[in-house]
Amino acid sequence: YALYYMRESPSTTLLSGGTVFLNAESIEAIICDQDMDVDEHTMFNVLSTWVKQDEDNVDTGKTLVSNINLSFIKTDYLKNVVKKCGFVDLSDVEVALKEIEEMLANQSPDEKEHVLVEGAGKDEVNGIYVRMEEDIGLGGEEVMFIKEAKEDEYCPDYGLYLLRSTWSITSCVDYSNILYSCEVTEDATSPRHQAPKHGWETIGGGDPPPICTWNPSKDDAKTSGKGYVAPNLADSGTNNKSLTSYTDIANGDHDDGCHRLSLRTMLNLPTDEGHEDDDYHDDMDDSNTSRDIEGCLARHH
């Protein structure tokens, strides 16, 4: 029932480092499992960690990565990690990047990271400004949001950007002609990329100055506070829980303790000798796959 525990608590099993001990058949069962509640980023990290342990795993990695939808992985990670991993074809990464670009292009502005500018005396400045990822030459730490003019509007695009310690709103035709600005104070509590809501001053635009409301992208809002944290492999398998709770689980008590098990801990669980098939819960349907992984764990016991 190791696969059952992984599905119940993937963050404490898959990311604890224990998957490096699995054989090719077992890692395939994990990567191909459709009921595993983890994102593509995490699943790729599991596969990548396993592949790096042995050069002989590379060919298996090349085969299994086809089960991971690369277009659901963030662009920076694709470019800096996936592209250099050695078991993913560069052409597949480029296809994923292209798909991401197309998906972003089809998103409505309010689904992306954006700033809502409203209340400005210069009315055409008001609207939704979408975060731009590419460097436009303002500087190494630039943050830029763009409001694109509609096809039927006879006005330029507008930019809202942070340069050094000053946020500014200008037309994209002339960045030197600042319409509104806001100085970032040293004691500011908001992250650097979040435009300030208040404190704007009128420079070349009309009064009153705007109110600017920053909003995360739809995806970031869903994962807020649940960002990916790389596992500490040096501490893999370390667990200070008493052995009593593990013994309860081995004896058939699955109500609570499964959330405290790491995969390394499972390697040290008692084997199932003496148990009959009827002892297991009825909801564990994937018996064949589970027995395959149990066999692997037993061989390492």
PEQUILIN-V652022 format. One record per backbone hydrogen bond with DSSP energy under -1.0 kcal/mol. NH is the residue of the N-H (numbers start at 1). CO is the residue of the C=O. If there is no record, write none. Layout:
BEGIN
nh:NH co:CO
nh:NH co:CO
END
This chain:
BEGIN
nh:5 co:1
nh:6 co:2
nh:7 co:3
nh:8 co:4
nh:9 co:5
nh:14 co:10
nh:20 co:17
nh:21 co:18
nh:22 co:19
nh:27 co:23
nh:28 co:24
nh:29 co:25
nh:30 co:26
nh:31 co:27
nh:32 co:28
nh:38 co:36
nh:43 co:39
nh:44 co:40
nh:45 co:41
nh:46 co:42
nh:47 co:43
nh:48 co:44
nh:49 co:45
nh:50 co:46
nh:51 co:47
nh:52 co:48
nh:54 co:51
nh:57 co:54
nh:58 co:55
nh:61 co:57
nh:62 co:58
nh:63 co:59
nh:64 co:60
nh:65 co:61
nh:67 co:64
nh:68 co:65
nh:70 co:68
nh:72 co:69
nh:73 co:70
nh:78 co:74
nh:79 co:75
nh:80 co:76
nh:81 co:77
nh:82 co:77
nh:83 co:78
nh:85 co:82
nh:93 co:89
nh:94 co:90
nh:95 co:91
nh:96 co:92
nh:97 co:93
nh:98 co:94
nh:99 co:95
nh:100 co:96
nh:101 co:97
nh:102 co:98
nh:103 co:99
nh:104 co:100
nh:105 co:101
nh:106 co:102
nh:111 co:108
nh:112 co:109
nh:114 co:215
nh:115 co:129
nh:116 co:213
nh:117 co:127
nh:118 co:211
nh:121 co:206
nh:121 co:208
nh:123 co:121
nh:125 co:122
nh:126 co:123
nh:127 co:117
nh:129 co:115
nh:130 co:146
nh:131 co:113
nh:132 co:144
nh:142 co:139
nh:143 co:162
nh:145 co:160
nh:146 co:130
nh:147 co:158
nh:153 co:150
nh:158 co:147
nh:159 co:170
nh:160 co:145
nh:161 co:168
nh:162 co:143
nh:163 co:166
nh:166 co:163
nh:167 co:182
nh:168 co:161
nh:169 co:180
nh:170 co:159
nh:172 co:157
nh:177 co:174
nh:178 co:176
nh:179 co:169
nh:180 co:169
nh:181 co:201
nh:182 co:167
nh:184 co:165
nh:188 co:185
nh:194 co:191
nh:201 co:181
nh:203 co:179
nh:205 co:179
nh:211 co:118
nh:212 co:197
nh:213 co:116
nh:215 co:114
nh:218 co:111
nh:221 co:217
nh:222 co:218
nh:223 co:219
nh:226 co:223
nh:233 co:231
nh:235 co:232
nh:236 co:233
nh:238 co:235
nh:247 co:243
nh:248 co:244
nh:249 co:245
nh:250 co:246
nh:251 co:247
nh:252 co:249
nh:253 co:248
nh:254 co:252
nh:259 co:256
nh:260 co:257
nh:266 co:262
nh:267 co:263
nh:268 co:265
nh:269 co:266
nh:275 co:272
nh:279 co:276
nh:280 co:277
nh:284 co:281
nh:285 co:283
nh:287 co:285
nh:290 co:286
nh:291 co:287
nh:292 co:288
nh:293 co:289
nh:294 co:290
nh:295 co:291
nh:296 co:292
nh:297 co:293
nh:298 co:294
nh:299 co:295
nh:300 co:296
END
